[in-house]
Amino acid sequence: MNRFAAFINKEFRHILRDRRTLLILFGMPVMQVLLFGFVLTNEIKNAAIAVLDPSKDSESIALVNKLTSSGYFRLEKNLTSAEDLEPAFCTGKIKMAVVFPDNFSPKLQTGEAQLQLIGDASDPNTATTLVNYANAIVADFQQEKTRASDITHNLPLITVQSRMRYNPEQKGAFNFVPGVMTLILMLVSAMMTSITIAREKELGTMEVLLVSPLKPIQIILGKTAPYLALSFLNAVVVVLLGIVVFGMPMSGSVLLLAAECLLYMFVALSLGIFISTRAKDQMTAMFMSALGLMMPTMLLSGFIFPRESMPLPLQVIGNAIPATWFNPIVKGIMIKGVGLEVLWKETLVLGGMAVFFLGLSMRNFKDRL
């Protein structure tokens, strides 16, 4: 019995001395609770909206203030004409537009006021939620005005018209096809390449590469090239399935989408190579790529949950995730039909990430075992 107790005591000491095991036992649950606690919510806050208000009278300003003071909406832009709606939505920053009629205050008194709510239905769940929020706030505004006035008729003061831009039928495929494409390309590209150099180390064949006339950059690019081609085939299959099976549109340039996919996959492959230079074996490399990429890509990139509702620190962390920048690129090209004149910022960020991770891989690549 004493031997058994001594054996258990030895195991406890072994675990407590192993920092990696302690990190998995205690660090991972804490991280998951914090992430899911802040991210998993159906409530949307601080959604960016644009307002087109030609009247700019006291009542329209009061309604806009009521919308923005609710905490659900944030006034991003004041529009001057209806022609400004399309460019505002194309940027991807505006989630909803509120369009007022001329002479809003006089029409409000006679029950002839009309208000138009236009949602960006490239993300149908978010658009529907925001329109419902706005309808509830407008209804509360009407009740306040009815109680404060002498109006006795039962007609509504404001007639609200809702319209969904880009996705009138509110198909869920418009959201999950680009998101799944983003997730698959990241996981397949990064996970497959993360085990390449780690496998060479584990099998003992790394010496052959090191004594070869190839330079480190040539070894890294040579490891990356086959997976880049195979991942591109994956991207083609996902896009074709989205178009043929789920009815996704292809409003923009196919060549631009292909170029952006190649850039994103190169970022993922460079990240996978960086992980493989840090990992000692294949199991560690797969664990690092799966845990370190899958959860942040799903939770913090805006694929499933809107980033506007997340705390500021999580939004900052999300900016470092390549999927955060690639997802709006896919939606912008396929659904909105925009080009590089709108998506230049996201493209530059992905290009910078590719150079950054490739440089880290070069720095961590050791030419001696």
N, C-alpha and C positions, 0 to 999 in steps of 0.2 A: 504493500500500500504506500509506503514511504517512497519507493522507487517511482510509482505512478504519479504521486504528488510532485516529486522532483522533476519528472518529465513534463508535467503540465506547467510548472514554474519556468522550466527552460523554454517552452514554446511561447509563454507570455513575454519573456525577456527578448526572445528572437523577434517577435512581432513589434514590440515597443522600440527596438533598435532599428527596425527597417522603416525608413521615412516614406518609401514608396507605398508600402502596405498601409501605413497610418493615413497617408493622403487618400488612398482609395476608401478606407474604412470610414473616415470622418470628414475629409474634405469634400468628397463627391456628394454625399447626402446634403451637406450644408449648401453647396453650390446649387444643387438641383432644387432644394426648397426655396432658396432665394430667387432663382431664375423663374421657376414656375409660379411662385407667389406674386411676382411683379408683372410677369408677362401674360399668364393665363387669365384673361379677362375679356368679357364681351363688351365692356364699356369702352367707348372711344372718347378721347379727350384731345383738346387743342388741334382739331382738324382744321387745316387751312382752307379758307373759303374766299371767294371773290364776290364783290357786290357791285351791281350795276344799278345805280340810283339816279335817274335823270332829274327827279324832283328835288331831292335833298331838302325836304321840309322836316318839320319837327317830328311828325309821326314816323316817317321812314327812318330817321336817325334814331328815334327811340327804339324801334323794332330791331335795328342793327345792334344797338347797344345791349338789348336784352339777349340777342343771340350770342354775342361775344362774351357777355358777363356770365353766361351759364357754365362756362368751363369746357363745353363740348366743342366750341368753335373758336377759331382765331382768324381775325381779319388779315388776310395776306395781301390783298390787292383791291383797290378801287378802280373799276372799269369806267371808261368814258363812253363806249358805244358797244353795240351788239357784236361788231366785228372783232372786238378784243376777246370774246369768249373762247374762240378756237385756239388762239395762241396761248391763252392762259391755261387751258386744259392740256395742251400738247406738252408743256414743260413737265407735267406730272406732279407739280407742287400743289395744285388746286384740287381739292376733293369734292367741292360743291360750289355752285354759283347761285346767288340770290338776285333775281331780277325784279326790280320794282317798276310800276307803270309811271307815266307822267301824272302830275297832280294827285299824288297818293293821298294826301290829307283830305281834300274835298271828296274824293271817291270813297274814302273810308267812312265818312259821315252818311253817305247815301247807300252804302252796302254794295258799291260797284268796284271796289278795289280788288285787283288781281295781283297775285304774287306767284312768281315762277321759281321753282326749285329744280336745279339741273345737277344731277349727280354724275360723277365719273364712274361709270359702271364697268370699267376695265377690272375693277375690284368690286363685284356686285354686292358682296356681303357688307362691305364698308359703306358703299353708296346707299343701300337700303336703310342701314342703321342711321346714317346721318340725316337722310330725308325724314325718317320717322322722328328723330330728335327735333328737327326744325318744325315739323308739323305740330308737335306737342307744344313747343314754345310759342308758335304763332297762335294756337288755340288759347293758350293762357293769356297772351297779349289781347286777344279779342275779348275775353271775359273781363279783363281789367277795364278796357275801354267801354264796354257795355255797362258795367256797374258805375262808371264815372260819368256817364252821359245820360241824356234823357231819351235815348233811342228806345222805342217800344216795339218795333217790328221784330219778327223772329228770323229775318234773313241774316245770313252770316255777313259780318263786316268785311271779311277778306276771303276771296276765293283762291285757294291754293292749287296750282297746277304743278305736278311733278313730272319730270322727264329724265330718262336715263340716257346719257350720251355714250356712244361707242358700243353699247350692249343693251339694246332696248328690251330684249327678252330675258335679261339678267341670268344668262347661262353661267353656271359655276365653272365650266371648262375654261372660260376666259381668265380665270384666276389661277386654277390649279395646274393647267398645262404649262404655262411659263414657270410656275414655281417648282413643279416636279422636274422640269427640264433643268432648271438651275441646280436643284439638289442632286440629281443623278450625275450630271457632268462633274460637279465638284467631288462627290464621293468616289465615283469610278476613277476619275483622273488622278486624284490625290492618293487614294488608297492603293491603286495598282502601282503607282510609281514609288510610293513610300516604302514598299518592300523590296525594291530592286537592289539598291546598294546594300541594304541590310541583309538581303539573301546572299549577295556575293561575300559579305563578311562571314555569315553563318556557315556557308558551304566551303569556305577557305579558298575561293577562286578570285578573291580580290587581288592577290599577288600578281595574277596574270595580267589584270588590267593596269596595275601600277608599273609593271616593267615594260608594258607596251609603249610604242612611240606616241600614243595618243596623249594629248594634253587634257588637264582636268575639265576644261570647258567642253572639249570634244566628247569626253566620257559622259558628262551630264547631258549634253544635247543628244548624244546617241542613245542614251537610256530613255530620253523623253520622246523622241521622234515616233517610234512605233505606237506608243500609247496615245500620242496626239492624233494619229491617223485613225486608230480604233475608236477613240472618243468622239471624233468628228462623225464617224458612221453612226454612233449612238445618237448624236444630235440630229442627224438627218432622219433617223427612224422616229424619234420623239416628235419632231415637227410634222412629219407626214402623218403620224397617228393623230396628232392634234387637229390637222386640217381635214383629213378624210373621215375619221371616226367621230370626232367631237365637234366638227364644224367651225374650227377656229379660222378667222380670216387671215389673209396675208396681204395687208394693205400697203406695206412698205417694200423696200428693196430686198430681194433675196440675197444679192451679193453682199449687201451691208450686214444682213443678219449672219451670213456665213463668216464674214470677217470678224464680227464681234464674238461669235461663238469660238473661233480659233483663238482670239485674244484671251477670252475667259478661260478656255481650256489650258492655254499656256500658263496662265496664272496658277491654276489648280495643279498642273504638273510641276511647276517650279516649287510650289508649296509642298507637294509630295516628296520631291527630291530633297528639299531642306529637312523634312522630317526624317527621311532615310539616312541622311548624314549624321543626325543626332542619335538615332536609335541603334542599339547594339544587336538586336535580332529582329526577325520578321514579326514575332508576336507583339513586341513593344511598338514597332512601327505601325502595325494595324490598329493597335489599341489607341495610340496617339492620334492617328488620322481619323478613326471612327468617332472617338469621344470628343476630340478637339475641334472637329469640323462639322459633324452631323448635327449635334445639338445646337450650337450657335447659328448654323445656317437655317435650321428650321424655326428657331425661336426669335432670333434677333435681326434677321434680314428683312422682315416685313412680309415674308412668304405666307405665313398663317395669321399672325397677329399684327395689327397696325403699329408702326414704330412710334407714332405720335403719342400713344397712350403709355409708353414706357418711361421710367425715370430717366433723367438726363444722363447719368453714368452709363446705363445700358444702351442708350442711343449712341453715345460716343464709342462704346465697344462695338456696336453694330456697324459703325462706319468703317471699321477695320476688317470687316468680313467682305470678301469679293462678291458674294451673292447679293449683298445689299445694293450694289451698283449694277449688276448684270440683270437682275429681275426687271427693273424699269426699262432697260434697253430692249429686252424681248417684248415686253408689252407695248413699248413705244413704236417699235418697227411693225410688229404683227397686227396690233389692234388699232393704233392711232395713225400709222402710216407716216411717222415723222422720220427725219433723216439726221445726218451727222450735225447739222446746224443747231439741233436741239439737244442731241445726245453727246456733244463733244466733251462735256465735263465728266460724265460717267466713263467715257472711253479713255480720257486722259488718266483718270484715277486707276482704272484697270491696267493701263500701260505702265504706270508708276509702280503698281504692285508687282507686276511681272518682273521689272528690272530689279526691284528691291529683293524679292525672294530668290531670284537667280543669283544676285550678288551674295546673299547670305549662304546659299548653297555652295558657291565657289569658295567663300571664306571658311566654311566648315568642312569642306572636302579635304581629307588628309591624304597626302601622297605617300605616307608611311604608316604601317600598321603598328 
